[in-house]
Amino acid sequence: MTDQNPAELAKTFEPAAIEARWYAHWESNGLFRPERPDAQPFTIVNPPPNVTGSLHIGHALDNTLQDVVIRYERLRGKDALWVVGTDHAGIATQMVVERQMEAKQDKRTNYSREAFIDKVWEWKAESGGQITRQLRRLGCSMDWSREQFTMDPHFTRAVVKVFVDLYNQGLIYRDKRLVNWDPKLKTAISDLEVETRETQGGFWHFKYPLADGVTRADGLDYIEVATTRPETMLADMAVAVHPEDERYKSVIGKEILQPLTGRRFKVVADEHADPELGSGAVKITPGHDFNDFEVGKRAGIKAADMLNMFDAEAKVVQTADGLVPAEFLGLDRFDARKLVVERMKKAGFLIPHLAKDKEGNEVSADFEPRTIQTPYGDRGGVVIEPWLTDQWYVDAETLAKPPMEAVRSGAIEIVPKTWEKTFFNWMENIQPWCVSRQLWWGHRIPAWYAEDGSVYVAETEEEAQALAGNKALTRDEDVLDTWFSSALWPFATLGWPDEDAPLLKKHYPNDLLVSGFDILFFWDARMAMQGMHFMKPAAEGRPMSEYVPWKRLYLHGLVRAADGQKMSKSKGNVVDPLGLIDQYGADALRFFMCAMESQGRDVKMDERRVEGYRNFATKLWNAARFCQSNGIAGSTSVAAPAATSAVNKWIIGEVVETVAALDQAMADLRFDAAANAIYHFVWDQFCDWYIELIKGNFDAETKAVAGWVLDQILVMLHPFMPFVTEELWHALGTRDQELIVAQWPAPAAAVDPAAKREVEWLIALVSNMRTAKNELGIAPGAKLDAFLPDPSPATRAIIEANPAAIERLARLNGIRFEAAPAGAAMQVGAGDANIVVPLEGVIDIAAEKARLEKALAASQKEAKSLEGRLNNPAFVEKAKPEAVEKARADHSHHSAEATRLAAALARLG
């Protein structure tokens, strides 16, 4: 029950105090998950932000959309659960703590693993709650009483069970493969955590001599190879040529004698070598290049025999065959690159790059300059090195099959549907998922090794010891990829692996997942894999729709800068959502996010629009103050009150239509359509017209209807603007419950066509009259005469029923049903009526015509000039985009102005 009492509303709407007060009230009273044990469940899990994180504009969009849905479903009476928590963020958190240690001249390796992990937990206790506090400021109505953390004991239990079960089912295995290695963080990272940047590099060409005096068919005794990474030749194991390349057929199977190392290896035939690219021959370093790894395997080189020339910091080490010259050992990879080129050049094996200088003279250089697509780690920020290591892998190809079937069958609906193609393309070509990370912070892999190399996977060391027959065991040092644990979020947060957990039985599958498209494969697809695999046994014999992690997946776009560029700190165009909340209030920012979110399209940041929605909240506030001051209070009825007047019947019908539009938009997950529907109802129908139409006529019926309509507005608007609506809800009457748990509108009424036609006729008359006056420079308050000979019976009835409104709002001295006097006049339309308003003595007709004609000619001339420029391909293609955009905007403005001025002239006859 509420303990809030109605009070007179302040003159100005100030969101800050309202927001702080109401959020604390909702949370402390358990209103984010009211007790509704018998209600239909509705469940969303929040994409768990990193425990290191702070609220950015993408979080603001993602969480606003979720909160709109959860508040909407709560108002509809459902047992609405929004699961919230944070991710332990293995790499990010370890980096944060290590940076803090570095600032104190300390480092991780000064501590035991356990002591360092204790330090991370200390950091979490002190600093790990920033983003959850910020989510509260946004108004997120999450179930904080059940806040989760991916390193909580119950969650760790689920993670360990998943690993062990997958291992026992043959779906997790250990393998030696190339991984993306971050030499700064000294850990493997996934393909999805690699970002490609353009860097200025080079293409070096070298001679690789054929061994034993062998020559090619053309008489040459070498093969030319080219590379962007010369240092890797220290671990070369083959040269590949295309099997159909006539230049090299005679030397396939022959040996190369590598100049620097003296290593002998064969020329192999492989279609990876493109005869049209460079010399058509490719040096193969299978231990340090993903493509070369596959070529090496096809050539019969086992992964265990592939040469490795780098340590974990990407410094040169001796290869297994001991052929790397001593002068290279210990060099950083880029220093090694310089020395390799220097030594190959000195020995006469560098083929210089010939080019022309500005004067056209031929010049020689060691390499051909190239723009290289270079992989960087998104966390470590250094160039990624393909590195051959033993890692743990998940058989993603097998686990991907059920989610693909779920999307094809409709058991999972992806919205917008256009993302399905991307989803299938990735899932159908999915690679083994490397899930081990060389970190200390995270879920430690439950695997133990014996001295003989045997591996034992179990949930506890005691179980592993039993499997090993009490051999001496050493535990795996690695932890699991953070995304491995977060993939369990939809079911582990609900109590799994306890299959009888009440929340799990009631709230799985989740109803909806709202996610940025950028984590479709990081997280969404992996949740689908793990959820369907581990929840299927409990749903044995039941349809697939009962064990998918969620029934719908909504993918939204990115929030971009106003000019459409991606936000980045380096560009200086990052927008702080907390700053916007401080300035305009959370309600305004939330409404902006919804209004701009159009089924996955990127959202362009526009602070003026946020300010505009703050003005929208202020307009509603002022309308509520007006109602309050005229004795209009909150309603006690969910159903619409009885109404006899046309204006009251009309506004009730508008509520009916708005509720239907909102329900349809929410069913379709069209947040922009939902925001648009309630915005226009509040601003246009209610504030601009209904309040104007009822002024001076506050009888009992009108008060009851106005109070009921205002209540419906507050309920419909609440999911979008929860703070201002809750404040107004309590200011308008003594309530027996908070708005957050009120009932979604159920008007139990219908649209009255006659009332709708009558009020819309009046609105058209008033709007068109105001427009006409404005076009002709007539003062808005000037009262004019009006004539309408032979009105239709329906129009005559409307006019006769509304003399006061016509006089007050249209500023007419009534409308006479007779012909207008001769002379200049303007004509104003409304419905089927063409009302004549004499202008003699109102304006100087000749002067007004001259003014309008001059302005029309100027606008037409400017519009034609701009049209010519825009039709010129040279301008459109070569001018700056902003110049073209301005020309288009100016053309649109002058065209519209010409149309308006022509209409004004036509009114004068």
N, C-alpha and C positions, 0 to 999 in steps of 0.2 A: 504494500500500500504506500501511496505517496504521502509525504508530510509537507508538501509544498502548498502554499496558499496563494490565491490570485492577488496580484498587486498591480497598481497602475504602472503601465509601461513607461520607461524612460523616453525622453524626447528623441534621443539618438541611439542608434544600434551600435553597441561596442562589443565585439565578439570575444575578446580575450578572457574576460572574467566569466562570461557565460560558459565558455568551453571548458575551462578548468573546473568550474563548479559541477557541471553536469556529468563530465566524464567520471569524476571521483564518485559521484552519487550512483551512477549506473554500475560501476565496478564493485563498489563496496556493498551494494544491495543484490549482487548476483544476477543482474538483469541481462547480462550477455548470454546466459543460458538458463532461462527460467525453467522451473520444474514442470515438465510436460511429458510425463512417462508414457501416456497413452496416445500422444500426438504422432502424426506421421513424421518420420525423421527427414532432415535435410542436412547434408554434411559437405563441408569444404575443408580441405587441408591447405594451410598457408605455405607457399614455397618458403622453407625456413631460411631466413637471411643469415649470413655469416655472423657469428658471435662477435667478430671484429668490426662489424659494419656500422654505418650511420645512414640515416634516411636520405636517399637520393631521389631524384625526380621520377626515375623508373619505379622505385618502390611506391612512390605516391600514387602513380597510375595503377599499378598492379593491385595494391591493397585497397584503394578506393573502389575499384570495380568489385572486388570480393565483398567489401563491406556493404555496398549497395545491394548485392544479391542476398546476403545473409540477413540484413535488416528487412528487406522485402519479404523474404520467406518467414521470418519471425512474426512480422505483422499479419501474415496469412495464417498464423496459428500453428506453424510447424515446430517440431523439436529441433530447432536450428543450431547445429554445432559447428563452430569454426575453430578447428584445431590450430594452435599456435605454438611456435617454438623456434629455437635457433639451431644452426648447424655448427659443429665444432670446427669446421673449416681448417683441415689439417695443415696445409701449407701456409695459408694466410695467418693463422694464429701463431704457429711456430715462428714465422717471420717477425711478427709484432713483438713477441717476447724476446727473441734473440736480438732485435734492434735495441730494445730497452736495456738488455744486458751489455751490448756493445757500448752504449752511452756511458756505462759505469765501468768501462774497461774490463768487462767480464765476458765469458762466452760459455756456450752450452757444454762444450767438451770438458769444462772444469768440474762438471757434475756427473753423477751417475744418471742413468736414464730415469730412474724413479724420482730422484731429487729434482731433475729438470721438469718432469711432468707435474710435480707438486707446485713448482713455480708457475706453470701454465694455469693450474687450477686457482692459484692465488690471484693471478691476473684476471681470470674470468669473474671471480667474486667481486673484485674491485671495479673492473672496467667493462665487463662483458654485457651489461644491460642497457647500453646507450640506445640501441636501435629499438628495443621494446618500449622504452619510455617515449621515443619519438613516434612510434606507431600509435600510441595512446593520443598524442597530440593531433594526429590526423583523424581521430575519432573511430579507430578500428574496434569493433565490438567483438573481440576474440574471447574465447573461454580461458582467461588467464588463470583460473583456478587449476587448470590441467596443463599448464605450460610445460613444453617438452624440451629436451636437449639431446642431441644425437649421441652424447656420451653418458647419458643417464644409465644406471645399472640395468633397468628393465629393457632399455633400447639395446645396450651392449649384448644382453642375453639373446635378443632376436638376431642381431648381426652375426654373432658366433654360430648360432644354429643354422642360419642361411648358408654360411660358408661351409660348414661341415656337411650339411645335407647336399649341397651342390657338388662338393668333392666326392662324396660317396655315390652320387648319381653319375659321376663322370663328366659333370658340367663345369667343374673347376679343375684346372691342371697346372702343372709347372712346366715351363718350356723356355728354351733359349731362343730368343728372338731379338730383333732390333726394336728398340724403344726410342721415344723422344726423350733425350736425357738433358736435364737442366744442370749445366756445370756449376752454376752459382749455388743452387739449392741442393745439388747433389742427390737428385731423385728423378725417377721416371715421371713423366706427365702424359696425359692422354692427348690424342690428336686434337680434341676439342679445346684443349688449353694452350694450343699453339696458335699464335697470330702471325700472319705473313706480312712482312714489311718490304717495301722496295728500298734496296740499298745499292750504292754504286760499287760495282765490283769489276772483275775481269774474266776473260776467257783466255787461258794459256794453252798453247799448242806445243806438243813435245814429240820427239822421235823416240819410239820404242823399238830397239833393234831386235831383229829376228836372230835366234841363237843358231850356232853350229853352221854358220855360213849359208843359211837358207835365204833364198831371194824369192820375191813375188813374181808373178807372170810378167809384170812390167819391168822387171829387173831391179826394183828397189829392195834394199835389204832391211827396211824398217817399216813400221806402221805408224802413221800419225794419229795421235789421240789428243783430245782437247778436254779441259776440265776447268771448273770454277774453283775447285779446291785442290790445288797441287799437293798440299801436305798429305792427302790420303794415299798418294802413290807409295808411301812407306808400308802400306798394308795391301797393295794390289795383289790379286790372285788370278786374274785372267784378263784377256782382251776379247771383247765380243764383236763379231761382225755378222751382218745379215746372211743367212744361208744362201740367198740368191744373188748376192753381190759378187759380180764377176771379178772385181779387183782382188778379192781375197780368197776365192774358192781354193786356190792352190796351196794356201797356207793354213787352212782350217786344220786344227790338230797339231800344228807345229808349235814350237816354243818361243817365247819372248825371253830375253835376258834383260831384266829391269836394271837400268844403269846405276841407280843409287844403292840399291840393296843387293844386287847380284842375284836376286831371286829369279828362278825359272818358273814360268807358268805358261799355260797353253792359250792359243787362239781358239775360241769356241764360237760355234754358230748359234745365234739366238735372234729371234725376230725383234727383240728389244732395240737392237742396233738399227737405226734408220739410215738407209743409204743416201737419202737426200739431205741429211743433216751433217754439216761439217765434212769430215773425211769418211764418215760412215762407220768408223771404228770407235768403240767405247772402252775405256779402261774400267775394270770391274774390281770394286773394293767391297766385298759382300758384308764385311763386318762394320761398315760405316756409311751405307747408303741403302735406302729402302728398295729401290729398283734393283740395285746390284745384288741385294740379298736374295731376291727371287731368281735372278739370272744365275747366281752361284748355286742355288738349290737345284735348278734345272740342269746345271753342268755337273751335278753329282757331288758338290761340296757339302758336307754335313755341317749343320750349324755349330757343332762342337769343334770343328776344325777350322772355322773361319777366323782369320787373324784379327786381333784387337790391338790397336796402336795408341789408345788413350786411356788415362786413368779417369777417376770420377770428376776431376777438375779440368778435363780436356787437355791435359799435358801429355806429351809423348812418352810412352813406355815401350819397353822391348816386346816385340812380338814373340809368339811361341817358338818360331823357327830361329830366333836370335839374329836376324839379318838387318835390323835397323842400326845404322852407324851410330857410334857412341855420341858424336857431336849433337845429335838431335834429341837425345834422351833428356827429359825434364823440361823441354821447351814448351811454352804455351803454343796452342795450335796455330795461332796467327803468326807468331815468330817462326814457327817451323815452316809455315808457308813461304815466308821470305827466303829462308835458308835453302829450301828445296829448289826454288826458282834459281837462286844464285848458283847452286851447285850444278844443276842441269844445264844452265847457260854456260858455265865455265867448262863443262865437259863437252859442249857442242851439241847438246840434245834439245835445246830450246829453239823452236821455230819462231822467228820474230814476226810481229804483226806489222804489215806494211799498210800505210795510209797516206792520204794527201793532207798537207797543211793548207792554211788559208791562201797561200800563194800558188797552190797546185803542185808543190814539190813533194816528191815521195819521201816519207820519213818512216823510220823503223822504231818499234816499241816492243817491250817484252810481252805485252798482252793486248788483247782487243777489249776496249772498255765496254762494259755491259751493265744494264740495270738488272739486278738479280732479285728474284722473289725469295727473300730470306726468312726462315722460320725463327721466331723469338718466343720465349716462354712468357705467358701473360703475367706471371707473378715475378719470376726472377729478373726478367727484362734483358736477358742475354741470349746470344744465338744458341739455338738448340742443336745438339749433336746427336745424330743417330748412333746408338751405342748398343753393342751386343751383350746382353745380360740375361741371367736367369730370373724370370719373373713369374708371378701367378696370373693366370688368364681365365676368363669366363668364356664359355662356349656361347657367345652372343647369337650366333647364327641359329642355334636350336631354340634359344629362349625368345628370339624375335618372331617366330612363326605364329604363336597364338595371338599376340597383339595385332599382327597384320590381318589375321582372320577376323578379329574383333572389330577392326575398323571396316573391313569389307562387308561384314554382316550387319553393321549398324549397332552392335553391342557397345561400341565406343563411337561417339559422334565427334568429329573434329570440326570446330567452328573457328574461322570460316573454312568451308570445304576445300578452298583452293590450296590449303596446306597439306591435303592428303597426298598429293603427288610428291612433295618433298619428303614427307614421312616414308612413303613406300620406297622411294629412291634410296634413301639411306638404309632403311631396314633390309632391303633386298640385297644390298652390297655391304652389309655390316661385317666388320673385322673382329677377330678375337679381342676381347676387352681386357686390357692390362689393368689389374686391380691392386697391385702391390706398389707401395710407395716407401722410399727410403727416408722415413721420418721417425721421430720419437712420439709425436703427439698424434693420437688417433687410435683406432681399434687394432690392436696387435693381432697379426695373423695367427690363428690357432693351429700352428704346425710345428712339429718338433722333429729334429734330425738326430739320427744315430751316427756313430763314427764311420759305419760302413756305407753311409750315404742314403740309407733308408729314411723315408719320411712318414710321419704318423700324424694324421689330422684328427683332432677330437675337440670336444667342447671344454675339457679341462686337462691339466697336465696329468692328473691321476689316471684319466681314461686313456691318454696317449701312452702313459707308462705301462698300463695293462696291455695295450695293443702291442707294445714293443717287447713284452716279456721281461720288463724291468731292466732293459739296456740303459746305459747312460745317454741322456737326451739333452739337446740344446735347442732352445726355442728360436723360431724365426724372428729376426730382428725387425722385419718390415711391418708397416701398418697398412690398412686398407685404404684405397682411394675413397675420399669423402663421399663421392657420388654413389659408392656401393651401399653405404649405410643410409643415405637419404632416399635411395630407391625403395626403402621399406616404409617410408613415411605414412602412406595411406592406411596401413594395417598395424604396423608396430606401435604407432601412437595410440591405437585403440585397444591394446592389450595383448595382441599376438606375441608369442606363440600360444598363449592360453586361448584355445579355440572356443571356450565357453565364456570368455569375458563379455559382460553385458553390452558394453559399448561396441565391441567388435561385431556382435551378432545383430545389433540394431543399426549401426552406422556404416557398415561395409556392405556393398560398395559405396564409396563416396558419390555424391550426385554430380559434382562439378569440380573441375580443376581450372583455375585461371592462371595463365602463365605467359611470360614473354616468349615470343617465338625463338629467341636466342638460346633458350634452354630446352628446346624440344628434344634434343638428343642427349644433352648432359643429364637431364633429369626425367622429363616426361616419359620418353620411350623406355627408360630403364625401370621406372615405376610400373609401367605396363608389363614389362617382362617379369619382374619379380612378383608383382601382385598376382598376376594370372597363374604363375607357376606355383606359388605357395598357398594361395587361397582356393585353388581348384579342388584339392582333396576334401576340404570341408563342404564343398558344393557338389560333390560327386553325384552325377545323374541329373543335375539341374542345369538350366541353360547358361551359356557363356556370360550373359548379362549379369549373372549373380556372383561372378568372381573376377570381373574386370575391376581395376582400382577405382575408376570413376566412369560415369555414364557419358559425360560430355567433357571435352577438352576445349577450352576457349583460349585462343592464342591472340594476344594483342601486339600492337606494334611498339616501336620505340618512341620516346619523347625526344624530339629534335629541337634545335635552336630555331628561332623565328624564321631564319633564312633557309631552313631545311637541312642544315649541316648537322652531322652527328655531334653531340656534346662531348667535349673533352677538356681536361684541365689545361693541356698544352695550347688549345685554341682560346682559352679564357672565356668560353661561352656556356659554362656549366651554371645551371640555375638551382639555387638552394630552396627546396620546398618549405623548409622551416622559416626562411626569410619571407616567403610569400604568405605563410600562415600568420606570421607576426604582423604583416602589413595589412592583409585583407581578410584574415580569418580562415579557418579550416574549411568551413562550408563553401566559401567562394572557390577555393582551390579544388575541392572535391567536385563541385558542379562543373567547373571548367573541364576537368578530366573526363567526366562522363559525356558532356556535350561534344567534345572533340574526338571521342573514341568511336570510330566508325569501322567496326568489324575488321580489325587487324591492320588498318592503315596507320602509318606513323602519325603521331600527334605533334603538331608544330606549336612550340611554346609561344604564348602571346599574353604578356602581362596585362595588356589593356583589357583583354577578355576576362581575366581573373578579376580585375577591378570592376568590370561590368557586372559580374555575378555578385560581387559585394554590393553593388547598387541594387541588384535584384532583391537581395536579402533585405536591404534597407527599405525598398518599396513595399515588400510584404510587411515589414515591421510597422511602417507608417499606416498601411491599410488596417492592420490589427488595432493600432492606436485609435484610428478613426472609428472603427467598429466599437471598441471598448468605450469611447467617449460618448457614443450614441446608444448606450444600453444594450449592445449586442454582446452576448456571452456564448461560451462553449455550449455545445449541444449535449443532450442526454440520450440521443437516439442515433443508432447506426443507420437505420432506414431514413429516407428523406421525409421531412415534414409535409403535411398537406399544403397544397398551394392552389390559389385561385387566380392570381394575377399573372399576366403573360410573362412579365420579367422574372418572376419567381419560378414559374414553370420552366422558362428558358434556361435559367442558370442551373436548375436541377438536371435538366437534360444535358447540359454541357459537362456536368460532373460525371454523368453516366458515360458519355462518350470519351472523356479523358481517362476514366478508370479502364475502359475497354482498350484504349490505345496504349496505356501503360502496361496492362497485362500482356498484350500482344507483343509489345517491344521487349519486355522482360523474358517472355517465352522464347523469343528469337535471339536473345542476347544482343539486342540493338540498343546499346546504352545511349547513343546519340539521339535516337528516336524517342526513347523514354524521357530523356532530359528535355528535349524539344517540346514534347506534349505537355508536360507539367509547367514548363516555363511560359508557354504561350497562354495556357489556361489562366495561370496566376496573373501574368502581366496584362494580357489583353482582355480576356473575358471578365475576370473578376475585378481587378484594380481599375482598369481604364473604362470599362463599360458598366458592369453591374453596379459598382459603387456610385458611379455618376448617375445612373438611371434611377437608383432608389433614394438619392438625396432628397430630403424634405418629405419623405413618405415612410417613416419608420413605424408602421403599424405592427401589431403583434405577429402577424403572419410573416412580414418581411424580416423582422428581427429573428424569428425562429429559423427562417430559411437562410439568412445571411450567416447566423451563428453555425448552422449545420454545414454550410458550404465551406466556411473558414476552417472548420474541423477537418473536413475531407481534404482540403488543401494541405493542412499540416501533416496528415497521415500520408498522403501521396508523395509529399515532398521530403518526408523524413528520411528515407534511405539515402537521399542525395545530400540533404542539408540537415543533419540530425540535431545540431546544437540550437540553431535559431528556432527550429520547429518545436523542440521540447520546451524551450523557454516560453514561447507564445502559447503553447498548449496549456501550461499552468497559469499563465497570466490571464487567460480568458475564462477561467472558472475553477471551482474546486473539483478535482478529479479523483476517481477512486483507483487510478493506475497511471503509471508513466506512459508517455507516448510510445516509447520504445517497445512496449508490450501491448499496445492498443490493438484494435482490430482493423484490418484492411477494409477499405470502403465496400459496403454492400448496400447500395442505395435503395434497392427494391422499388425502383421507379423506372420509367421509360421516357424517351424523348417525346415531347409534345410537338408535332410538326407545325401546328398552327401558331403556337407560342414562339417557336424557333423562327418561323417566317416573319412574324410581326416584329420581333426584336432585331433580327438581322436587317429588316427594312429600315428601321430607325437608325441602326448603326451605319448603314450605307448612306442614308440621307445626311447624317451629321458629318461623317467622314468626307463625303464628296463636297458638301457645302464648305467645310473648312479648307479643303484643297483648292476649290475654286476661288475663294476669297484670297488665299495666299498667292495664287497665280496672278491675280489681277490687282494685288496690292491693296485690297480692302481690309480695313481694320477688323481683327477677329471678333471684337465685341459689337460691331455694327449690326443693328437689327434691320432686316430687309423684308420687303413684301414678297409673296410667292403666289403663283397661280398654277392650277392644274385642271384644265377643262377635261371633262369626260373621264374621270378616273375609273378604274375597274372597281367592281363592288368590294373586292378584298382590300385593295389599296385604300379606298374611301373609308372602310371600317377601321383600318389601322390608324389613319390620320385622325378620325373622329375619336378614337379611344385614347390618343396620346397627345392632346393639345399642349399640356404643360411641358412635357419632355421636348416637343418640337420647338416650343418657344425658348426654353431654357438652354438646350444643348445645340440646336441648329441655328439659334438666334434669328428666328423667323417670326413675323407678326401673323402667325397662323398660315394656313395654305387655303386660298379661296378656290372653289371648284368652278372657275370661269376663265374665259380667255384673258390673257394679259394685255394691258394697254399697248398701243403701237409704240415703237421706239426700240433703242438698243437694249438687249437683255442677254443674260447668260442662261444656259440650260444645265440643270443638275439632275443626274439620274439617280433613281433608287428603285430597285425591283423593276416593275414594268412601267414605272412612272417617269415622265420627263418633265420636271418642274421648271417653270419659267420664272426667272427673277429679274425684274426690270432694273436697269443700271442708270437711267436718266437721273442726273442729280446726285448719283452716288460716286461716280468717277468721271474724269475727263476722257471720254471714249476715244477721241482722236489721238490725244497724247498717249494713252495707254496702248492703242494699236501701234503707233509709231515706235514706242519703246519695245514692245514685244517683237515687232518685225526686225528691228535692228539687232536685238539679242539673238533672235532665231537665225538670222543670216550669219552672225559671228560663230554661233555654235555649229551650224552646218558646214561652214568653211573649215573650221578647225577639225571637225570629225572627218571630213573628206581628205584633208591633208594627212591626218594620222592613218587613215585607211590606206592611202597610197604608200606610206612608209612601211606599214605592216604587210602589204602585198608585195613588197620588194624583197626577194630572197636574200639579196646581199646584206640588207639591214638585219633581217631576222637571224641569219646565220653568223654574221661577223660582229654585230654589236654585243656589248656586255649583256648578260641575261637580265640584270636589273633594269637596264635601259629599255629592253624589249618589253619587260613586264610593266614598266611605267607607261610606255606608249599604249599598251593594251588597256590599262586602267583609264588613261586619259581619253582614249577613243570611246570606251564604254560610257564614261561620264558625259562627254559632249553629245553622244548619240541620244542618251537618255534626256539630256537637257533640251535638245532639239525637239524631241517627241513631246516633252512637257510644254514647251513654248508654243508649239503648233496647236496643241489641245487648247491652250489658253486663248489663242487667236480665234480658234473655231467657236469658243464660247461667246465671243463678242459678235459673231455672225458676219 
